[in-house]
């Protein structure tokens, strides 16, 4: 159910599948995360529809995503009230732009990664399994940045989405336009 909530950008529902500290952060950033995620999804759809998706754009949108949706979750063997989950992300090919790292993957970066895979402890709380993402100061700060700065990214994403709908440009024009707008947002 956690995966379905992430895919639907329903971070307040995803919070139900997390221990208290992480749940608080998911709830705190739910509105901003959902709006940013929806803007990313809409732009990705238009890029694909018009044949304008490039690896570079896919990677940047993946980087900005509060919690990228293309994941596989495997829960390992239980041991009493604990278990471990493995979350594997599909990372697009490409390279990033000059982004503010504090604005990237506000929810996903709470995990310790090895490559594109993270191992997450799980705890049984009131007979329900929950992800025990560490709700450290870094996580709290990223959610704070998400809440404070998400509009800086949503607005340019919406602009480019509308421009593609109205006048599909060449791949290079879309990439350059996106890069200019997103790098400007990262500076704000």
LOMARLUM-766237 format. One record per atom (N, C-alpha, C): residue in one letter; x, y, z; residue number from 1. Coordinates in nm, 4 decimals, m for minus. Example, Ala and Ser with C-alpha at 12.3 -4.5 7.8 and 13.67 -1.06 7.14 Angstrom:
BEGIN
a:1.3190:m0.5690:0.7800:1
a:1.2300:m0.4500:0.7800:1
a:1.3200:m0.3300:0.7800:1
s:1.2850:m0.2250:0.7080:2
s:1.3670:m0.1060:0.7140:2
s:1.2900:0.0030:0.7870:2
This chain:
BEGIN
x:0.0808:m0.1195:0.0000:1
x:0.0000:0.0000:0.0000:1
x:0.0857:0.1268:0.0000:1
x:0.2035:0.1192:0.0627:2
x:0.2948:0.2328:0.0611:2
x:0.3292:0.2691:m0.0828:2
x:0.3626:0.1687:m0.1634:3
x:0.3991:0.1932:m0.3030:3
x:0.2835:0.2578:m0.3789:3
x:0.1624:0.2107:m0.3581:4
x:0.0461:0.2692:m0.4261:4
x:0.0266:0.4149:m0.3846:4
x:0.0463:0.4448:m0.2581:5
x:0.0338:0.5828:m0.2115:5
x:0.1408:0.6707:m0.2752:5
x:0.2639:0.6205:m0.2861:6
x:0.3718:0.6958:m0.3503:6
x:0.3379:0.7200:m0.4965:6
x:0.2925:0.6154:m0.5667:7
x:0.2585:0.6283:m0.7082:7
x:0.1461:0.7290:m0.7306:7
x:0.0528:0.7380:m0.6361:8
x:m0.0602:0.8307:m0.6466:8
x:m0.0261:0.9697:m0.5924:8
x:0.0958:0.9879:m0.5444:9
x:0.1405:1.1144:m0.4849:9
x:0.0590:1.1485:m0.3603:9
x:0.0128:1.0473:m0.2914:10
x:m0.0649:1.0659:m0.1689:10
x:0.0276:1.0419:m0.0492:10
x:0.1131:1.1399:m0.0243:11
x:0.2147:1.1253:0.0788:11
x:0.1545:1.1218:0.2190:11
x:0.0394:1.1838:0.2369:12
x:m0.0276:1.1765:0.3671:12
x:m0.0744:1.0337:0.3955:12
x:m0.1111:0.9599:0.2910:13
x:m0.1480:0.8189:0.3086:13
x:m0.0224:0.7339:0.3256:13
x:0.0840:0.7649:0.2514:14
x:0.2112:0.6930:0.2672:14
x:0.2603:0.7045:0.4116:14
x:0.2306:0.8166:0.4757:15
x:0.2722:0.8393:0.6142:15
x:0.2191:0.7308:0.7073:15
x:0.1025:0.6775:0.6762:16
x:0.0420:0.5730:0.7599:16
x:0.1308:0.4487:0.7664:16
x:0.2144:0.4281:0.6666:17
x:0.2994:0.3089:0.6583:17
x:0.4409:0.3357:0.7078:17
x:0.4579:0.4456:0.7813:18
x:0.5880:0.4838:0.8364:18
x:0.5772:0.4989:0.9879:18
x:0.6915:0.4809:1.0551:19
x:0.6937:0.5062:1.1986:19
x:0.6730:0.6564:1.2230:19
x:0.6470:0.6936:1.3462:20
x:0.6018:0.8284:1.3797:20
x:0.6872:0.9420:1.3249:20
x:0.8175:0.9346:1.3411:21
x:0.9036:1.0449:1.2985:21
x:0.8959:1.0698:1.1491:21
x:0.9064:0.9642:1.0702:22
x:0.8980:0.9786:0.9244:22
x:0.7557:1.0142:0.8833:22
x:0.6572:0.9563:0.9496:23
x:0.5172:0.9860:0.9178:23
x:0.4903:1.1352:0.9324:23
x:0.5459:1.1933:1.0364:24
x:0.5284:1.3372:1.0583:24
x:0.5843:1.4170:0.9403:24
x:0.6999:1.3765:0.8886:25
x:0.7605:1.4483:0.7760:25
x:0.6795:1.4291:0.6471:25
x:0.6313:1.3085:0.6248:26
x:0.5485:1.2842:0.5059:26
x:0.4213:1.3688:0.5110:26
x:0.3594:1.3772:0.6273:27
x:0.2387:1.4591:0.6415:27
x:0.2726:1.6067:0.6230:27
x:0.3838:1.6467:0.6809:28
x:0.4254:1.7865:0.6746:28
x:0.4505:1.8310:0.5313:28
x:0.5062:1.7435:0.4497:29
x:0.5382:1.7794:0.3115:29
x:0.4391:1.7278:0.2087:29
x:0.3267:1.6725:0.2540:30
x:0.2321:1.6060:0.1630:30
x:0.1787:1.6982:0.0532:30
x:0.1329:1.8153:0.0883:31
x:0.0732:1.9054:m0.0103:31
x:0.1770:1.9506:m0.1127:31
x:0.2907:1.9964:m0.0649:32
x:0.3959:2.0439:m0.1552:32
x:0.4485:1.9292:m0.2418:32
x:0.4699:1.8126:m0.1793:33
x:0.5190:1.6976:m0.2539:33
x:0.4224:1.6530:m0.3616:33
x:0.2930:1.6527:m0.3292:34
x:0.1917:1.6121:m0.4269:34
x:0.1866:1.7089:m0.5439:34
x:0.1940:1.8382:m0.5152:35
x:0.1877:1.9370:m0.6232:35
x:0.3121:1.9293:m0.7124:35
x:0.4284:1.9147:m0.6512:36
x:0.5509:1.9005:m0.7304:36
x:0.5479:1.7702:m0.8101:36
x:0.5081:1.6611:m0.7469:37
x:0.5003:1.5330:m0.8160:37
x:0.4045:1.5370:m0.9336:37
x:0.2899:1.6009:m0.9158:38
x:0.1913:1.6122:m1.0240:38
x:0.2470:1.6946:m1.1399:38
x:0.3176:1.8026:m1.1094:39
x:0.3780:1.8849:m1.2150:39
x:0.4823:1.8041:m1.2920:39
x:0.5601:1.7226:m1.2213:40
x:0.6589:1.6353:m1.2853:40
x:0.5881:1.5329:m1.3737:40
x:0.4844:1.4694:m1.3207:41
x:0.4094:1.3689:m1.3973:41
x:0.3493:1.4289:m1.5241:41
x:0.2901:1.5485:m1.5126:42
x:0.2287:1.6131:m1.6284:42
x:0.3322:1.6466:m1.7353:42
x:0.4468:1.6973:m1.6927:43
x:0.5513:1.7296:m1.7895:43
x:0.6053:1.6022:m1.8542:43
x:0.6281:1.4987:m1.7749:44
x:0.6768:1.3726:m1.8322:44
x:0.5789:1.3183:m1.9358:44
x:0.4512:1.3283:m1.9089:45
x:0.3494:1.2823:m2.0037:45
x:0.3594:1.3602:m2.1347:45
x:0.3675:1.4920:m2.1259:46
x:0.3753:1.5746:m2.2475:46
x:0.5043:1.5475:m2.3253:46
x:0.6144:1.5326:m2.2531:47
x:0.7415:1.5020:m2.3197:47
x:0.7308:1.3707:m2.3966:47
x:0.6713:1.2712:m2.3337:48
x:0.6565:1.1407:m2.3983:48
x:0.5599:1.1484:m2.5166:48
x:0.4460:1.2142:m2.4967:49
x:0.3445:1.2268:m2.6023:49
x:0.3997:1.2924:m2.7289:49
x:0.4866:1.3902:m2.7107:50
x:0.5391:1.4664:m2.8237:50
x:0.6780:1.4200:m2.8665:50
x:0.7237:1.3089:m2.8097:51
x:0.8536:1.2552:m2.8482:51
x:0.9700:1.3462:m2.8122:51
x:0.9564:1.4197:m2.7040:52
x:1.0588:1.5165:m2.6640:52
x:1.1413:1.4728:m2.5434:52
x:1.1103:1.3566:m2.4884:53
x:1.1822:1.3103:m2.3691:53
x:1.3266:1.2760:m2.4047:53
x:1.4166:1.3295:m2.3286:54
x:1.5594:1.3000:m2.3437:54
x:1.6088:1.2479:m2.2096:54
x:1.7159:1.1705:m2.2156:55
x:1.7718:1.1155:m2.0921:55
x:1.8021:1.2246:m1.9904:55
x:1.8559:1.3337:m2.0371:56
x:1.8922:1.4447:m1.9495:56
x:1.7695:1.4976:m1.8746:56
x:1.6585:1.5156:m1.9457:57
x:1.5360:1.5645:m1.8826:57
x:1.4785:1.4611:m1.7864:57
x:1.4789:1.3351:m1.8273:58
x:1.4283:1.2292:m1.7394:58
x:1.5062:1.2264:m1.6086:58
x:1.6385:1.2409:m1.6180:59
x:1.7212:1.2356:m1.4980:59
x:1.6948:1.3557:m1.4067:59
x:1.6824:1.4735:m1.4633:60
x:1.6582:1.5928:m1.3818:60
x:1.5216:1.5843:m1.3140:60
x:1.4196:1.5409:m1.3873:61
x:1.2865:1.5267:m1.3268:61
x:1.2882:1.4201:m1.2180:61
x:1.3611:1.3121:m1.2401:62
x:1.3766:1.2077:m1.1375:62
x:1.4442:1.2669:m1.0133:62
x:1.5445:1.3497:m1.0349:63
x:1.6175:1.4112:m0.9229:63
x:1.5281:1.5046:m0.8413:63
x:1.4408:1.5771:m0.9091:64
x:1.3530:1.6724:m0.8404:64
x:1.2352:1.6043:m0.7702:64
x:1.2032:1.4835:m0.8107:65
x:1.0868:1.4125:m0.7584:65
x:1.1016:1.3887:m0.6079:65
x:1.0011:1.4262:m0.5275:66
x:1.0116:1.4040:m0.3826:66
x:1.0340:1.2572:m0.3461:66
x:0.9696:1.1662:m0.4210:67
x:0.9901:1.0223:m0.4026:67
x:0.9583:0.9578:m0.5372:67
x:1.0613:0.9297:m0.6186:68
x:1.0356:0.8723:m0.7513:68
x:0.9457:0.7490:m0.7440:68
x:0.8526:0.7400:m0.8402:69
x:0.7470:0.6379:m0.8356:69
x:0.7903:0.5012:m0.8866:69
x:0.8907:0.4967:m0.9707:70
x:0.9300:0.3695:m1.0330:70
x:1.0212:0.2924:m0.9381:70
x:0.9583:0.2176:m0.8450:71
x:1.0317:0.1453:m0.7414:71
x:0.9812:0.0022:m0.7306:71
x:1.0672:m0.0807:m0.6747:72
x:1.0310:m0.2173:m0.6369:72
x:1.0609:m0.2305:m0.4879:72
x:0.9667:m0.2884:m0.4147:73
x:0.9844:m0.3070:m0.2708:73
x:0.9797:m0.4560:m0.2400:73
x:1.0817:m0.5024:m0.1694:74
x:1.0880:m0.6413:m0.1252:74
x:1.1092:m0.6417:0.0254:74
x:1.0238:m0.7147:0.0956:75
x:1.0378:m0.7239:0.2412:75
x:1.1048:m0.8566:0.2727:75
x:1.2122:m0.8476:0.3502:76
x:1.2871:m0.9664:0.3893:76
x:1.2202:m1.0400:0.5043:76
x:1.2918:m1.1347:0.5538:77
x:1.2415:m1.2206:0.6613:77
x:1.2175:m1.1400:0.7891:77
x:1.1070:m1.1706:0.8527:78
x:1.0718:m1.1066:0.9793:78
x:1.1492:m1.1711:1.0933:78
x:1.1803:m1.0899:1.1938:79
x:1.2427:m1.1403:1.3147:79
x:1.1752:m1.0704:1.4320:79
x:1.0702:m1.1339:1.4825:80
x:0.9943:m1.0718:1.5910:80
x:0.9176:m0.9525:1.5395:80
x:0.9471:m0.8360:1.5968:81
x:0.8790:m0.7133:1.5563:81
x:0.9628:m0.6291:1.4607:81
x:1.0656:m0.6897:1.4001:82
x:1.1491:m0.6163:1.3053:82
x:1.1633:m0.6958:1.1754:82
x:1.1929:m0.6234:1.0712:83
x:1.2205:m0.6810:0.9393:83
x:1.2998:m0.5766:0.8614:83
x:1.3417:m0.6138:0.7434:84
x:1.4102:m0.5194:0.6551:84
x:1.3422:m0.5216:0.5193:84
x:1.3283:m0.4040:0.4630:85
x:1.2747:m0.3913:0.3273:85
x:1.3869:m0.3403:0.2376:85
x:1.3827:m0.3840:0.1145:86
x:1.4747:m0.3331:0.0138:86
x:1.3909:m0.2559:m0.0873:86
x:1.4268:m0.1314:m0.1093:87
x:1.3585:m0.0482:m0.2076:87
x:1.4580:m0.0199:m0.3192:87
x:1.4213:m0.0622:m0.4384:88
x:1.5084:m0.0431:m0.5548:88
x:1.4436:0.0588:m0.6481:88
x:1.5188:0.1598:m0.6812:89
x:1.4731:0.2676:m0.7687:89
x:1.5245:0.2431:m0.9106:89
x:1.4419:0.2772:m1.0076:90
x:1.4855:0.2763:m1.1467:90
x:1.5384:0.4155:m1.1756:90
x:1.6695:0.4258:m1.1925:91
x:1.7345:0.5549:m1.2138:91
x:1.7546:0.5746:m1.3639:91
x:1.6987:0.6819:m1.4202:92
x:1.7179:0.7046:m1.5634:92
x:1.8625:0.7406:m1.5946:92
x:1.9032:0.7077:m1.7157:93
x:2.0364:0.7483:m1.7617:93
x:2.0359:0.9001:m1.7752:93
x:2.1503:0.9578:m1.7726:94
x:2.1587:1.1025:m1.7903:94
x:2.2441:1.1649:m1.6833:94
x:2.2590:1.2948:m1.6969:95
x:2.3378:1.3695:m1.5979:95
x:2.2545:1.4862:m1.5488:95
x:2.2893:1.5330:m1.4331:96
x:2.2119:1.6400:m1.3716:96
x:2.2587:1.7777:m1.4117:96
x:2.1835:1.8742:m1.3682:97
x:2.2152:2.0136:m1.3897:97
x:2.2574:2.0740:m1.2566:97
x:2.2772:2.2042:m1.2552:98
x:2.3157:2.2740:m1.1324:98
x:2.1917:2.2910:m1.0449:98
x:2.1604:2.1871:m0.9681:99
x:2.0442:2.1882:m0.8795:99
x:2.0903:2.2030:m0.7356:99
x:2.0031:2.2551:m0.6534:100
x:2.0298:2.2618:m0.5101:100
x:1.9942:2.1253:m0.4531:100
x:2.0918:2.0541:m0.4031:101
x:2.0720:1.9180:m0.3532:101
x:1.9678:1.9106:m0.2415:101
x:1.9508:2.0206:m0.1679:102
x:1.8503:2.0231:m0.0611:102
x:1.7080:2.0180:m0.1159:102
x:1.6918:2.0502:m0.2438:103
x:1.5595:2.0523:m0.3054:103
x:1.5268:1.9206:m0.3749:103
x:1.6184:1.8269:m0.3760:104
x:1.6014:1.7030:m0.4516:104
x:1.5567:1.5875:m0.3616:104
x:1.4576:1.5132:m0.4076:105
x:1.4107:1.3903:m0.3438:105
x:1.3927:1.4057:m0.1925:105
x:1.3075:1.4992:m0.1571:106
x:1.2873:1.5332:m0.0154:106
x:1.2546:1.4123:0.0712:106
x:1.1710:1.3217:0.0211:107
x:1.1329:1.2048:0.1003:107
x:1.2300:1.0890:0.0808:107
x:1.2721:1.0659:m0.0410:108
x:1.3528:0.9471:m0.0723:108
x:1.4916:0.9515:m0.0089:108
x:1.5489:1.0693:0.0065:109
x:1.6849:1.0776:0.0596:109
x:1.6955:1.0421:0.2071:109
x:1.5845:1.0104:0.2691:110
x:1.5890:0.9689:0.4099:110
x:1.6513:0.8305:0.4238:110
x:1.6680:0.7614:0.3120:111
x:1.7202:0.6242:0.3140:111
x:1.8694:0.6224:0.2860:111
x:1.9361:0.5197:0.3361:112
x:2.0776:0.4981:0.3067:112
x:2.0859:0.4139:0.1787:112
x:2.1418:0.4709:0.0753:113
x:2.1487:0.4048:m0.0551:113
x:2.2830:0.3381:m0.0786:113
x:2.2781:0.2278:m0.1510:114
x:2.3949:0.1657:m0.2128:114
x:2.3564:0.1545:m0.3586:114
x:2.4101:0.2453:m0.4403:115
x:2.3684:0.2516:m0.5794:115
x:2.2238:0.2981:m0.5854:115
x:2.1385:0.2208:m0.6520:116
x:1.9977:0.2585:m0.6660:116
x:1.9077:0.1828:m0.5680:116
x:1.9687:0.1182:m0.4689:117
x:1.8937:0.0363:m0.3735:117
x:1.9159:0.0863:m0.2314:117
x:1.8067:0.0850:m0.1559:118
x:1.8149:0.1241:m0.0148:118
x:1.7572:0.0119:0.0710:118
x:1.8225:m0.0142:0.1828:119
x:1.7709:m0.1093:0.2800:119
x:1.7103:m0.0282:0.3931:119
x:1.5841:m0.0584:0.4229:120
x:1.5096:0.0197:0.5219:120
x:1.4608:m0.0728:0.6326:120
x:1.4900:m0.0400:0.7583:121
x:1.4345:m0.1207:0.8677:121
x:1.2834:m0.1034:0.8740:121
x:1.2168:m0.2080:0.9199:122
x:1.0725:m0.2032:0.9395:122
x:1.0436:m0.2453:1.0832:122
x:0.9373:m0.1902:1.1385:123
x:0.8952:m0.2239:1.2749:123
x:0.7468:m0.2558:1.2744:123
x:0.7108:m0.3498:1.3590:124
x:0.5697:m0.3799:1.3772:124
x:0.5182:m0.2890:1.4879:124
x:0.4204:m0.2064:1.4543:125
x:0.3602:m0.1122:1.5478:125
x:0.2102:m0.1395:1.5496:125
x:0.1597:m0.1803:1.6638:126
x:0.0167:m0.2131:1.6781:126
x:m0.0280:m0.3101:1.5687:126
x:0.0506:m0.4152:1.5519:127
x:0.0226:m0.5250:1.4591:127
x:0.0306:m0.4870:1.3111:127
x:0.0875:m0.3703:1.2798:128
x:0.1060:m0.3271:1.1414:128
x:0.2536:m0.3019:1.1158:128
x:0.3019:m0.3466:0.9981:129
x:0.4399:m0.3215:0.9598:129
x:0.4529:m0.1800:0.9072:129
x:0.5587:m0.1122:0.9530:130
x:0.5836:0.0257:0.9120:130
x:0.7311:0.0433:0.8754:130
x:0.7541:0.1262:0.7735:131
x:0.8907:0.1617:0.7368:131
x:0.9458:0.2537:0.8444:131
x:1.0690:0.2271:0.8854:132
x:1.1315:0.3060:0.9909:132
x:1.2406:0.3947:0.9303:132
x:1.1980:0.4860:0.8417:133
x:1.2923:0.5807:0.7819:133
x:1.3451:0.6716:0.8919:133
x:1.4747:0.7006:0.8928:134
x:1.5262:0.7909:0.9964:134
x:1.4748:0.9333:0.9750:134
x:1.4128:0.9896:1.0743:135
x:1.3588:1.1256:1.0657:135
x:1.4589:1.2236:1.1257:135
x:1.5795:1.2200:1.0729:136
x:1.6864:1.3045:1.1262:136
x:1.6717:1.4492:1.0784:136
x:1.7639:1.5321:1.1229:137
x:1.7585:1.6745:1.0881:137
x:1.7662:1.6963:0.9376:137
x:1.8421:1.6132:0.8656:138
x:1.8507:1.6261:0.7201:138
x:1.7155:1.6067:0.6539:138
x:1.6426:1.5049:0.6979:139
x:1.5086:1.4782:0.6441:139
x:1.4168:1.5968:0.6740:139
x:1.4202:1.6436:0.7969:140
x:1.3360:1.7559:0.8373:140
x:1.3700:1.8813:0.7558:140
x:1.4989:1.9050:0.7330:141
x:1.5402:2.0219:0.6542:141
x:1.4951:2.0103:0.5089:141
x:1.5083:1.8895:0.4496:142
x:1.4648:1.8714:0.3102:142
x:1.3143:1.8960:0.2960:142
x:1.2365:1.8489:0.3919:143
x:1.0916:1.8716:0.3869:143
x:1.0628:2.0210:0.4056:143
x:1.1398:2.0868:0.4897:144
x:1.1259:2.2317:0.5048:144
x:1.1552:2.3044:0.3742:144
x:1.2644:2.2650:0.3061:145
x:1.2966:2.3236:0.1755:145
x:1.1853:2.2941:0.0755:145
x:1.1342:2.1701:0.0764:146
x:1.0247:2.1332:m0.0141:146
x:0.9064:2.2277:0.0077:146
x:0.8666:2.2450:0.1312:147
x:0.7525:2.3324:0.1611:147
x:0.7781:2.4776:0.1236:147
x:0.9011:2.5235:0.1444:148
x:0.9343:2.6629:0.1163:148
x:0.9594:2.6912:m0.0317:148
x:1.0124:2.5931:m0.1052:149
x:1.0624:2.6197:m0.2408:149
x:0.9904:2.5452:m0.3531:149
x:0.8936:2.4609:m0.3218:150
x:0.8357:2.3764:m0.4268:150
x:0.7745:2.4572:m0.5406:150
x:0.7146:2.5716:m0.5113:151
x:0.6533:2.6549:m0.6161:151
x:0.7586:2.7058:m0.7142:151
x:0.8826:2.7225:m0.6665:152
x:0.9905:2.7655:m0.7562:152
x:1.0135:2.6642:m0.8676:152
x:0.9774:2.5388:m0.8433:153
x:0.9927:2.4328:m0.9435:153
x:0.8608:2.4026:m1.0136:153
x:0.7519:2.4040:m0.9390:154
x:0.6213:2.3729:m0.9981:154
x:0.5882:2.4713:m1.1095:154
x:0.6085:2.5992:m1.0857:155
x:0.5727:2.6994:m1.1856:155
x:0.6496:2.6814:m1.3168:155
x:0.7815:2.6662:m1.3166:156
x:0.8517:2.6425:m1.4439:156
x:0.8090:2.5116:m1.5115:156
x:0.7834:2.4080:m1.4319:157
x:0.7396:2.2804:m1.4902:157
x:0.6053:2.2990:m1.5604:157
x:0.5154:2.3741:m1.4986:158
x:0.3851:2.4014:m1.5601:158
x:0.4001:2.4860:m1.6860:158
x:0.4908:2.5827:m1.6832:159
x:0.5144:2.6676:m1.8006:159
x:0.5611:2.5833:m1.9186:159
x:0.6599:2.4993:m1.8960:160
x:0.7132:2.4162:m2.0050:160
x:0.6082:2.3153:m2.0516:160
x:0.5313:2.2595:m1.9595:161
x:0.4237:2.1671:m1.9974:161
x:0.3258:2.2368:m2.0908:161
x:0.2859:2.3582:m2.0556:162
x:0.1913:2.4335:m2.1389:162
x:0.2537:2.4708:m2.2732:162
x:0.3804:2.5084:m2.2733:163
x:0.4484:2.5424:m2.3987:163
x:0.4526:2.4223:m2.4928:163
x:0.4767:2.3043:m2.4375:164
x:0.4808:2.1828:m2.5197:164
x:0.3416:2.1542:m2.5761:164
x:0.2385:2.1705:m2.4947:165
x:0.1010:2.1480:m2.5416:165
x:0.0673:2.2421:m2.6572:165
x:0.1056:2.3683:m2.6419:166
x:0.0697:2.4706:m2.7407:166
x:0.1552:2.4649:m2.8658:166
x:0.2839:2.4340:m2.8490:167
x:0.3746:2.4359:m2.9637:167
x:0.4920:2.3423:m2.9366:167
x:0.4745:2.2126:m2.9685:168
x:0.5848:2.1191:m2.9451:168
x:0.7107:2.1662:m3.0186:168
x:0.8139:2.1918:m2.9429:169
x:0.9385:2.2412:m2.9992:169
x:1.0344:2.1251:m3.0234:169
x:1.1516:2.1569:m3.0668:170
x:1.2513:2.0521:m3.0832:170
x:1.3020:2.0092:m2.9472:170
x:1.3619:1.8930:m2.9419:171
x:1.4159:1.8423:m2.8154:171
x:1.5140:1.9404:m2.7537:171
x:1.5985:1.9982:m2.8350:172
x:1.7014:2.0886:m2.7845:172
x:1.6388:2.2133:m2.7228:172
x:1.5351:2.2690:m2.7869:173
x:1.4704:2.3888:m2.7329:173
x:1.4052:2.3598:m2.5976:173
x:1.3372:2.2472:m2.5859:174
x:1.2724:2.2115:m2.4599:174
x:1.3776:2.1914:m2.3513:174
x:1.4840:2.1222:m2.3844:175
x:1.5901:2.0974:m2.2861:175
x:1.6520:2.2290:m2.2403:175
x:1.6848:2.3166:m2.3330:176
x:1.7456:2.4449:m2.2958:176
x:1.6511:2.5301:m2.2122:176
x:1.5249:2.5319:m2.2493:177
x:1.4258:2.6096:m2.1751:177
x:1.4117:2.5561:m2.0322:177
x:1.4005:2.4244:m2.0218:178
x:1.3903:2.3617:m1.8891:178
x:1.5138:2.3906:m1.8054:178
x:1.6293:2.3755:m1.8658:179
x:1.7543:2.3952:m1.7911:179
x:1.7613:2.5376:m1.7366:179
x:1.7269:2.6348:m1.8167:180
x:1.7301:2.7745:m1.7736:180
x:1.6356:2.7969:m1.6567:180
x:1.5120:2.7491:m1.6702:181
x:1.4119:2.7716:m1.5657:181
x:1.4441:2.6959:m1.4360:181
x:1.4869:2.5712:m1.4478:182
x:1.5124:2.4898:m1.3290:182
x:1.6390:2.5345:m1.2559:182
x:1.7422:2.5691:m1.3300:183
x:1.8639:2.6181:m1.2638:183
x:1.8386:2.7519:m1.1958:183
x:1.7513:2.8345:m1.2536:184
x:1.7134:2.9610:m1.1875:184
x:1.6389:2.9302:m1.0578:184
x:1.5490:2.8328:m1.0624:185
x:1.4733:2.7955:m0.9419:185
x:1.5658:2.7446:m0.8331:185
x:1.6707:2.6730:m0.8710:186
x:1.7647:2.6175:m0.7734:186
x:1.8421:2.7274:m0.7001:186
x:1.8546:2.8432:m0.7633:187
x:1.9279:2.9538:m0.7018:187
x:1.8426:3.0328:m0.6017:187
x:1.7116:3.0164:m0.6149:188
x:1.6210:3.0957:m0.5295:188
x:1.6054:3.0345:m0.3935:188
